[in-house]
Amino acid sequence: MIVIDGDTFNVPILQLTDTLNFLDKYAERTVDGNLRRELIGTFPKARLIFASPTTWEERAEFGRLTSKLREPVEFHTVTIPAEDGTTFTFIAYVSEVTRELKRWTPAATWWKALSVTFTAQGPKDRP
């Protein structure tokens, strides 16, 4: 389950890869080789892979999630599972959405997988 902009999507998450990027305002090496940097903060990034639908109801929810992820908006408020059993909410942009075709017929298209990468708009933590 994932919540995007207040809408809950009951699509099972197969995999969640949580990354924390450390962003610098500047980073440079001195003449003696030491690194000097000014850290802006840590920026969360999450890649989720969702389970493929197996029923018509799941297919409808999968389609609703896909449509939400493909909206041409700058940012979303996203709530995903956290490591302690709670949730983590952050403002993020969608940097990539990928779908893989499972089966196509004239009556319906079935997708094998859906993945999305969210990147935080701002830092989670600052120095």
N, C-alpha and C positions, 0 to 999 in steps of 0.2 A: 504494500500500500504506500502511496505517496500523495501528498497534498500540494497542489500548485494554485496559488492565488485564491486560497480558501476552498477550492474544489477538491474533493477526495476521489482518488482513482483506485479502485480495488483490482489492481493488476499485480499479481505476485512478482516480487523482485527475486530474480535468480542470483544476481551478483551485484554487490555494491563495492566499488573501489573508491576509497577516501584518500585524497591527496592534500597535503598542506604545502603551498608554495610560499617561499620567503622572497618577498619583493624588495628591491633596493631602489632608493631615489638615485643613488649613484654607487658605483663600485669601480675601483681602479687600483692598479698595482703601483707601489712606490718604486723608486730606482733600485732599492735593495730587495725588491720582490715581495714585500709584505702587502697584504690586501687591506685597503681602507674602504669602508663602505658606510652608507647611511641607510639603515633598514627602515622601510616604511611600515612593514608588518607582515603577518601571516595571512594568506588568502586561501580559503578552502576551495577545493575542486572535487566534484563527485561524478563518477561514471556509474550509471545503473544499467543493468541488463534485465529486461522484463520477460516473463514467461510468455510463450506463445499461446493464443487462445485455442481451446478445444471444443467449446460449445458456442452456440449463436449468441448467448448472453455475454460470454467472455469476449467474443469477437466485437460486440457493440462497445463494451468498455475499453477494449484495446484501441478501437477506432477513435473513441472520444479522447483518450490519452494522446494518441498520435496527433490528432487535430490540435490539441492544446499545445503540444510541444512545437508544432509548426507555425504557431501564431507569430506574425512579424511584429513583436513587441521588444522593447529594449531590455526589460528586466521582468523577472517573476519572483514572487515570494514562494520559496520552496521549503517543504518540511519532509525530512527523510529520517529513517531510523538511526539512532545513535548507538554507540557500543555498550552503554549501560542499560539498555532496554527502554530508554526514553526516546525523545526525538530531538532533532537539531533543525532549527529554522534559520534560513539566511536568504538574502536578496542576491539573485544570480542571473546571469545571462546564459542562454543556451548556446554553446559553442559548436555542438554537433548532434545530429539525430541520424541514426542509421536503422534501416529495416532490411530484413532478409526475407525474400519470397519463399514460401513453403509450397503452395499449390495455387494454381489459377484455373478457374473454370468460368464459362460465361455467366454462371449464376453468382459466383462469389470469389473473392480473393482471400487467401489465408496466408498469414505472415508467420514465419518461423521465429523471428526474434526482433526485438526493438531495443535499441540502446540510446542513451542520451548522456551528454556530458554537460554539467552545470559548472560555471566558474563564478565565484563570488564577485560582487560589484565592489565591495570594500573589504578592508582587513578585518579578520576575526579578532586578532590581538595586535597591539602596538607595543613597541619597546618602551 
